[in-house]
Amino acid sequence: MNTIARYLITVPAVLLVIMLHELAHGIVAYKLGDPTAKRMGRLTLNPLKHLDPIGAVCMVLFHFGWAKPVPVDTRYFRNPKRDMALTALAGPLSNILFAFLAVPVYLLVWKGYVSVAVTSGMESFAANFILTVFYFVYYFHAVSLGLSLFNLIPLPPLDGSRILFAFLPPRYYFSIMRYERMISFALMLFLLTGANFGFLNGIASGISGLMESVWMLLPIF
């Protein structure tokens, strides 16, 4: 499968990952008392409602990026610092969960591909179809991990900065948030210039390998 075809398969995987990430934010905020996301139509399975074009392109190209943030009004929360942290954490945690659940799917699909390729040939329609499914599920897994880890970086506007709010005195937190636009632009430029998030790639690879090891304990594999 050529590079262009792989990028085309990555696009729907990215849209699905974005939708699940932002939907998790919105649902947790709603459960904690904030109806803002629901009122603005963000509790939806439509990935286009959650799409940030530049962030999505970065995810397709580098497997790291961001989505359009779900609006949150902390005035609805009983405990603003705690509930904001829980809302922010929901997105990355949901991605890690779905990345974990994707592992047995792509392992089984790969076994199916090998079996069909041996009996029908690697160029057969069945083999190519199964290989396409494998790449979709694998990219869904990889992008899910990438989005979760990238968003846990404690810099605005990423989820990690909102989680940091629970641990920093307000005066320090809001001092950092005054530079949110500048930091956001720097992160965007860092990705678009082809910067290498080697440390995140290493962490993602380690987590992915650990997930595979857990599932490989089952007799089916």
C-alpha positions in Angstrom: 0.0 0.0 0.0 1.5 3.3 -1.1 2.0 6.4 1.1 -0.9 8.4 -0.3 -3.3 5.5 0.3 -2.2 5.2 3.9 -2.7 9.0 4.5 -6.2 8.6 3.0 -7.0 5.8 5.4 -5.6 8.0 8.3 -8.2 10.7 7.7 -11.3 8.8 8.8 -9.3 7.4 11.7 -8.4 11.0 12.8 -12.0 12.1 12.5 -13.2 9.3 14.7 -10.5 9.9 17.3 -11.3 13.6 17.4 -15.0 12.9 17.9 -14.5 10.5 20.7 -12.0 12.8 22.5 -14.2 15.9 22.4 -17.4 14.0 23.1 -15.8 12.6 26.3 -15.0 16.2 27.4 -18.6 17.3 26.7 -20.3 14.4 28.4 -18.2 14.7 31.6 -18.8 18.4 31.8 -22.5 17.8 31.3 -22.5 15.2 34.0 -20.7 17.6 36.4 -23.4 20.2 35.8 -22.3 22.3 32.8 -24.8 22.3 29.9 -22.7 24.6 27.7 -21.4 21.9 25.3 -24.9 20.4 25.0 -26.5 23.8 24.2 -23.9 24.5 21.5 -24.4 21.2 19.8 -21.1 19.7 20.8 -22.5 16.5 22.3 -22.7 15.0 18.8 -21.2 12.1 16.9 -20.6 14.4 13.9 -16.7 14.7 13.8 -16.9 17.9 11.8 -18.4 19.7 14.8 -15.2 19.0 16.7 -12.7 19.6 13.9 -9.8 22.0 14.0 -8.4 22.0 10.5 -4.8 22.6 11.4 -4.8 20.3 14.3 -6.4 17.6 12.2 -3.7 18.0 9.5 -1.0 17.7 12.2 -2.6 14.4 13.4 -2.7 13.0 9.9 0.9 13.9 9.2 2.5 13.5 12.6 -0.1 11.6 14.7 0.1 14.5 17.2 -2.4 17.4 17.1 -5.5 18.8 18.6 -9.3 19.3 18.1 -11.6 22.3 18.5 -12.0 22.6 22.3 -15.4 21.9 23.8 -16.8 25.0 25.5 -16.8 24.8 29.3 -18.3 27.2 31.8 -16.8 26.5 35.2 -19.5 28.6 36.9 -21.7 25.6 36.7 -19.3 23.3 38.5 -19.7 22.7 42.3 -15.9 22.4 42.6 -14.5 24.4 39.6 -10.8 23.3 40.0 -11.6 19.6 40.5 -14.4 19.4 37.9 -12.4 21.3 35.3 -9.5 18.9 35.8 -11.8 15.9 35.4 -13.4 17.4 32.3 -10.0 18.0 30.8 -8.7 14.5 31.7 -11.8 12.8 30.1 -10.6 13.4 26.6 -7.1 11.8 26.9 -8.3 9.0 29.0 -11.0 8.1 26.5 -8.4 8.0 23.8 -6.2 5.7 25.8 -9.1 3.4 26.5 -10.1 3.2 22.8 -6.4 2.7 21.8 -6.3 -0.3 24.2 -9.5 -1.7 22.8 -8.3 -1.3 19.2 -5.2 -3.6 19.8 -7.0 -7.0 19.7 -9.0 -5.8 16.7 -5.9 -5.0 14.6 -4.1 -8.2 15.8 -7.0 -10.4 14.7 -7.3 -8.5 11.4 -3.6 -9.0 10.7 -3.9 -12.7 11.4 -6.8 -12.8 8.9 -4.8 -10.9 6.4 -1.9 -13.3 6.6 -4.2 -16.3 6.2 -6.0 -14.8 3.2 -2.7 -13.7 1.6 -1.4 -17.2 1.8 -4.4 -18.8 0.3 -5.6 -16.2 -2.2 -2.4 -14.1 -2.8 -1.3 -10.7 -1.5 -2.8 -9.0 -4.6 -6.3 -10.5 -4.2 -9.2 -8.2 -3.5 -9.9 -9.9 -0.2 -6.3 -9.5 1.0 -6.2 -5.8 0.0 -9.6 -5.2 1.7 -8.4 -6.8 5.0 -5.1 -4.9 4.8 -7.0 -1.7 4.5 -9.1 -2.5 7.5 -5.9 -3.4 9.4 -4.3 0.0 8.6 -7.5 1.9 9.6 -7.7 0.2 13.0 -3.9 0.5 13.6 -3.9 4.2 12.7 -7.0 4.7 14.9 -4.9 3.1 17.7 -1.8 5.2 17.0 -3.6 8.5 16.6 -5.6 7.9 19.8 -2.3 7.5 21.7 -0.8 10.5 20.0 -3.7 12.7 20.7 -3.9 11.7 24.3 -0.2 12.1 25.1 0.1 15.4 23.2 -2.9 16.8 25.0 -1.5 15.9 28.4 1.4 18.3 27.9 0.7 21.0 30.5 0.7 24.0 28.1 -2.3 26.0 26.9 -4.5 25.4 25.1 -3.9 21.6 25.7 -5.9 19.6 28.2 -2.8 19.3 30.4 -3.0 23.0 31.2 -6.5 22.6 32.5 -5.5 19.6 34.6 -2.6 21.8 35.9 -5.2 24.3 37.1 -6.2 21.8 39.9 -2.7 21.9 41.4 -1.6 25.5 40.9 -2.7 28.5 42.9 -5.0 30.6 40.7 -2.6 33.6 40.5 0.1 31.4 38.9 -2.3 29.6 36.6 -3.8 32.8 35.2 -0.3 34.3 34.8 0.5 31.4 32.5 -2.9 31.6 30.7 -2.2 35.2 29.8 0.2 33.8 27.2 -2.2 31.2 25.9 -2.3 32.6 22.3 1.5 32.9 22.1 2.0 29.4 23.4 -0.7 28.0 21.1 1.0 29.6 18.1 4.4 28.3 19.1 3.1 24.8 19.5 1.3 25.0 16.1 4.5 26.3 14.4 6.6 23.6 16.1 4.4 20.9 14.6 4.0 22.5 11.2 7.7 22.9 10.8 8.2 19.2 11.1 9.4 19.2 14.7 10.2 15.8 16.0 8.3 14.9 19.2 10.8 12.1 19.8 10.0 11.7 23.5 6.3 11.4 22.8 6.9 8.9 20.0 9.0 6.8 22.4 6.3 6.9 25.1 3.6 6.1 22.6 5.6 3.1 21.3 6.2 1.9 24.8 2.5 2.1 25.8 1.5 0.5 22.5 3.9 -2.4 23.1 2.6 -2.8 26.7 -1.0 -2.9 25.4 -0.1 -5.6 22.9 1.7 -7.6 25.5 -1.4 -7.6 27.7 -3.7 -8.8 24.9 -1.2 -11.4 23.8 -1.7 -13.2 27.1 -5.0 -14.4 25.8 -5.0 -17.8 24.2 -6.6 -16.5 21.0 -3.4 -14.7 20.1 
